[in-house]
Amino acid sequence: MSKKIACTGIKPTGAPHLGNYFGMYKPALELAKEFDTRYFIADYHALNSIKDAKRMKELSYEVAASWLACGLDPDKSILYKQSAVPYTFELNNLLMAFTSKGLMNRAHAYKAMVQANLENSKDPDDGVNMGLFTYPILMAADILQFDSNVVPVGKDQIQHLEMTIDIAQSINYNYQDELLTIPEPITKKETGLIIGLDGRKMSKSYNNTIPLFLPKKKLRKMVMKIITNSQTIEEPKDPDNCNVFTLYKLFATAEQQANLRERYLAGNMGWGHAKQELFEVMDTHIAPMREKYDDLINNKDYIDKVLNEGALKANEIVSAKLEKLRIALGLK
């Protein structure tokens, strides 16, 4: 019996950070143990905001190197650039014929831009390009082209997956046939949202990220910037309401967490000590991946080879899917 299929992608819009690692890379790669996996670099999605060609290319390499450094095995999983599979965009056009504008109007990213424009007395659609507006449709194509069974998503992306399901169900209902597989979301509940330096969700838009592969000294300097309260060294501290301890739990063993918790509650531990504990456990976890990433980013010929081979595999799968859809929809 063939394995079920898992699919996910990440936009090359900035250096990969801890939020990406725990929210995307790590849970996605864990799926490879039981699913056939397809991972892509969403460069067409990124084009909505990245208009510098050199930066786009470099960021795409960084994402590819990150997938590989985090443990992706190109012999067992497909890794490719979204732009290298033209069939995706044929499917995107096909899906548009079954997607209402009203559905796109409700997309969180679009609504957020409209709201921000109204608050600043601008035209509601100021700065909104059609790539952003139709983003959920291209995302649906990315997923449906592989007959994906599951999609690992963060909580902020669940709405887009629900839209994918709506679109697929509309097509299946119209033709009274299961032409498209209905995907299910997978969310990593125990991790949830990864907080940044300021306690808010770690996000490039908040400028509060901790880049995943920072050199050791720069990583420590970044950790020391994490916002804490003004309690003195002598005072006991609450680990359950602490940005440092929240991040510490992502890396530490249960025993390490229990020991640090005890030190928090006992008092006589400054924030500098807590941050040093976080840095040490974080660096122990990241160091092997950082070394591999540094090797990869200096060997772009190998990255190109992996991406090209992945694109060949993806195109073979998606071209066969599109051929079936063309026949089913009366286009051939």
Rosetta blueprint (number, residue, H / E / L):
1 M L
2 S L
3 K L
4 K L
5 I E
6 A E
7 C E
8 T E
9 G E
10 I E
11 K L
12 P L
13 T L
14 G L
15 A L
16 P L
17 H E
18 L H
19 G H
20 N H
21 Y H
22 F H
23 G H
24 M H
25 Y H
26 K H
27 P H
28 A H
29 L H
30 E H
31 L H
32 A H
33 K H
34 E L
35 F L
36 D E
37 T E
38 R E
39 Y E
40 F E
41 I E
42 A L
43 D H
44 Y H
45 H H
46 A H
47 L L
48 N L
49 S L
50 I L
51 K L
52 D L
53 A H
54 K H
55 R H
56 M H
57 K H
58 E H
59 L H
60 S H
61 Y H
62 E H
63 V H
64 A H
65 A H
66 S H
67 W H
68 L H
69 A H
70 C L
71 G L
72 L L
73 D L
74 P L
75 D L
76 K L
77 S E
78 I E
79 L E
80 Y E
81 K E
82 Q H
83 S H
84 A H
85 V L
86 P L
87 Y H
88 T H
89 F H
90 E H
91 L H
92 N H
93 N H
94 L H
95 L H
96 M H
97 A L
98 F L
99 T L
100 S L
101 K H
102 G H
103 L H
104 M H
105 N H
106 R L
107 A L
108 H H
109 A H
110 Y H
111 K H
112 A H
113 M H
114 V H
115 Q H
116 A H
117 N H
118 L H
119 E H
120 N L
121 S L
122 K L
123 D L
124 P L
125 D L
126 D L
127 G L
128 V L
129 N L
130 M H
131 G H
132 L H
133 F H
134 T L
135 Y H
136 P H
137 I H
138 L H
139 M H
140 A H
141 A H
142 D H
143 I H
144 L H
145 Q L
146 F L
147 D L
148 S L
149 N L
150 V E
151 V E
152 P E
153 V L
154 G L
155 K H
156 D H
157 Q H
158 I H
159 Q H
160 H H
161 L H
162 E H
163 M H
164 T H
165 I H
166 D H
167 I H
168 A H
169 Q H
170 S H
171 I H
172 N H
173 Y H
174 N H
175 Y H
176 Q L
177 D L
178 E L
179 L L
180 L L
181 T L
182 I L
183 P L
184 E E
185 P E
186 I E
187 T L
188 K L
189 K L
190 E L
191 T L
192 G L
193 L L
194 I L
195 I E
196 G L
197 L L
198 D L
199 G L
200 R L
201 K E
202 M L
203 S L
204 K H
205 S H
206 Y H
207 N L
208 N L
209 T L
210 I L
211 P E
212 L L
213 F L
214 L L
215 P L
216 K H
217 K H
218 K H
219 L H
220 R H
221 K H
222 M H
223 V H
224 M L
225 K L
226 I L
227 I L
228 T L
229 N L
230 S L
231 Q L
232 T L
233 I L
234 E L
235 E L
236 P L
237 K L
238 D L
239 P H
240 D H
241 N H
242 C L
243 N H
244 V H
245 F H
246 T H
247 L H
248 Y H
249 K H
250 L H
251 F H
252 A L
253 T L
254 A H
255 E H
256 Q H
257 Q H
258 A H
259 N H
260 L H
261 R H
262 E H
263 R H
264 Y H
265 L H
266 A H
267 G L
268 N L
269 M L
270 G L
271 W H
272 G H
273 H H
274 A H
275 K H
276 Q H
277 E H
278 L H
279 F H
280 E H
281 V H
282 M H
283 D H
284 T H
285 H H
286 I H
287 A H
288 P H
289 M H
290 R H
291 E H
292 K H
293 Y H
294 D H
295 D H
296 L H
297 I H
298 N L
299 N L
300 K H
301 D H
302 Y H
303 I H
304 D H
305 K H
306 V H
307 L H
308 N H
309 E H
310 G H
311 A H
312 L H
313 K H
314 A H
315 N H
316 E H
317 I H
318 V H
319 S H
320 A H
321 K H
322 L H
323 E H
324 K H
325 L H
326 R H
327 I H
328 A H
329 L L
330 G L
331 L L
332 K L
